[in-house]
């Protein structure tokens, strides 16, 4: 008998089952929360770019997060199935097969991120003005009107403690 078959034959103790259920529930909560978070942050940014919003905060990580949404969704579904279906050898084989597909997609998504982020930076954002980068890995605000960049500038010499929190709109400048 192989080692995998021995593992599937043995029943879990109550303590092992409780640990397994708690880990699966924690995984479901974390993965589902991450899905909603990345949809709200990265998905809306990408939609704003193609919808032509006036102000966009874009970073290359938005593309990576958007491409990893299916990975998180598949992993969430697999953990859910693993939790509520009986533990069998067939389910384990299905888990391994889907995990291989997820890993291949994750690697492809990682390598597609760089060309896609350059494409978005050069073509859809060509009609926007950049308000400047704060660092090599940080994002930048893109605006349609160059005067709108003033609301994102920080002036430490003005003496006020929290100047960056004051929003300046084009109507305030008239």
VMD Tcl script that draws the C-alpha trace (Angstrom):
set ca {
  {0.00 0.00 0.00}
  {1.36 3.44 -0.88}
  {1.86 6.20 1.65}
  {-0.98 8.32 0.21}
  {-3.44 5.45 0.45}
  {-2.43 4.88 4.08}
  {-3.09 8.54 4.81}
  {-6.54 8.44 3.25}
  {-7.53 5.30 5.11}
  {-6.69 6.69 8.57}
  {-9.49 8.63 10.20}
  {-8.82 12.01 11.73}
  {-9.05 12.42 15.45}
  {-11.39 15.06 16.85}
  {-8.48 17.39 17.61}
  {-7.11 17.06 14.05}
  {-10.58 17.61 12.59}
  {-11.11 20.78 14.66}
  {-7.71 22.13 13.57}
  {-8.51 21.31 9.97}
  {-11.90 23.04 10.12}
  {-10.45 26.14 11.79}
  {-7.64 26.40 9.23}
  {-10.10 26.00 6.36}
  {-12.48 28.60 7.81}
  {-9.61 31.03 8.34}
  {-8.45 30.43 4.76}
  {-11.95 31.06 3.41}
  {-12.27 34.28 5.42}
  {-8.84 35.56 4.35}
  {-9.23 34.63 0.67}
  {-12.76 36.04 0.40}
  {-11.72 39.25 2.15}
  {-8.73 39.57 -0.18}
  {-11.00 39.08 -3.19}
  {-13.32 41.89 -2.12}
  {-10.41 44.16 -1.19}
  {-8.56 43.74 -4.48}
  {-11.74 44.11 -6.51}
  {-12.51 47.37 -4.69}
  {-8.99 48.76 -5.02}
  {-7.43 47.42 -8.21}
  {-10.52 46.59 -10.20}
  {-12.00 50.06 -9.78}
  {-8.68 51.68 -10.74}
  {-8.50 49.71 -13.99}
  {-12.16 50.48 -14.73}
  {-11.52 54.19 -14.08}
  {-8.65 54.15 -16.57}
  {-10.80 52.75 -19.35}
  {-13.82 54.87 -18.37}
  {-11.73 58.05 -18.54}
  {-12.07 59.32 -14.97}
  {-10.61 62.76 -14.16}
  {-8.25 61.56 -11.40}
  {-6.62 58.13 -11.25}
  {-4.08 56.72 -8.82}
  {-2.29 54.02 -10.82}
  {0.44 51.62 -9.81}
  {1.75 48.57 -11.63}
  {0.60 46.39 -8.72}
  {-3.02 46.99 -9.74}
  {-2.48 44.83 -12.82}
  {-0.89 42.06 -10.75}
  {-3.73 42.11 -8.23}
  {-6.30 42.05 -11.02}
  {-4.62 39.08 -12.70}
  {-4.40 37.22 -9.38}
  {-8.15 37.53 -8.68}
  {-8.92 34.20 -10.42}
  {-6.15 32.50 -8.42}
  {-7.69 33.68 -5.16}
  {-11.17 32.72 -6.37}
  {-10.12 29.21 -7.36}
  {-8.24 28.73 -4.11}
  {-11.28 29.94 -2.18}
  {-13.55 27.46 -3.95}
  {-11.08 24.59 -3.48}
  {-10.75 25.25 0.25}
  {-14.54 25.44 0.50}
  {-14.91 22.08 -1.29}
  {-12.13 20.58 0.79}
  {-13.91 21.66 3.96}
  {-17.41 20.43 3.19}
  {-16.85 17.35 1.03}
  {-15.70 14.10 2.63}
  {-11.95 13.57 2.51}
  {-11.37 10.96 -0.18}
  {-8.55 9.97 -2.47}
  {-10.51 11.23 -5.49}
  {-10.95 14.65 -3.90}
  {-7.23 14.76 -3.14}
  {-6.40 14.03 -6.79}
  {-8.82 16.76 -7.85}
  {-7.21 19.16 -5.36}
  {-3.72 18.41 -6.79}
  {-4.90 18.80 -10.40}
  {-6.56 22.15 -9.71}
  {-3.56 23.29 -7.67}
  {-1.29 22.59 -10.65}
  {-3.54 24.64 -12.93}
  {-3.65 27.47 -10.39}
  {0.15 27.47 -10.04}
  {0.68 27.58 -13.82}
  {-1.79 30.46 -14.15}
  {-0.13 32.32 -11.24}
  {3.29 32.08 -12.88}
  {1.88 33.21 -16.24}
  {0.02 36.09 -14.60}
  {3.20 37.20 -12.85}
  {5.15 37.31 -16.12}
  {2.28 39.02 -17.99}
  {2.09 41.78 -15.39}
  {5.12 43.72 -16.61}
  {4.12 44.03 -20.30}
  {0.49 44.75 -19.40}
  {1.42 47.44 -16.90}
  {3.70 49.09 -19.49}
  {0.88 48.92 -22.03}
  {-1.53 50.60 -19.62}
  {1.08 53.21 -18.69}
  {1.75 54.21 -22.29}
  {-1.53 53.87 -24.17}
  {-4.62 54.36 -21.97}
  {-2.81 56.86 -19.73}
  {-1.41 58.84 -22.69}
  {-4.24 61.41 -22.37}
  {-3.39 62.07 -18.71}
  {-0.76 64.19 -16.98}
  {1.35 62.51 -14.34}
  {1.61 64.33 -11.03}
  {5.00 62.74 -10.42}
  {6.27 59.58 -8.79}
  {7.27 59.51 -5.14}
  {9.48 56.43 -5.53}
  {10.40 53.72 -8.04}
  {7.78 51.27 -6.75}
  {5.08 53.72 -5.74}
  {2.17 54.74 -7.86}
  {1.33 58.13 -9.27}
  {-1.71 60.29 -9.66}
  {-2.79 60.89 -13.23}
  {-5.09 63.81 -14.03}
  {-6.70 65.19 -17.17}
  {-6.04 68.83 -16.25}
  {-2.53 69.77 -15.14}
  {-3.86 72.28 -12.58}
  {-5.44 69.41 -10.65}
  {-1.95 68.17 -9.69}
  {-1.77 70.97 -7.11}
  {-4.12 69.11 -4.80}
  {-1.62 66.26 -4.50}
  {1.43 68.40 -3.72}
  {2.81 68.60 -0.22}
  {4.48 71.79 0.96}
  {6.34 71.23 4.26}
  {7.59 74.84 4.40}
  {4.08 76.27 4.81}
  {4.13 75.59 8.57}
  {0.80 73.78 8.70}
  {0.83 70.30 10.15}
  {-1.57 68.57 7.77}
  {-1.64 70.44 4.46}
  {-1.90 67.23 2.44}
  {-5.33 66.45 3.93}
  {-6.87 69.67 2.55}
  {-8.48 68.93 -0.75}
  {-8.10 71.58 -3.44}
  {-10.49 71.36 -6.34}
  {-10.38 73.37 -9.57}
  {-13.40 75.40 -8.36}
  {-11.42 76.58 -5.30}
  {-8.68 78.04 -7.51}
  {-10.97 80.43 -9.44}
}
mol new
graphics top color blue
foreach p $ca { graphics top sphere $p radius 0.5 }
foreach p [lrange $ca 0 end-1] q [lrange $ca 1 end] { graphics top cylinder $p $q radius 0.2 }
display resetview
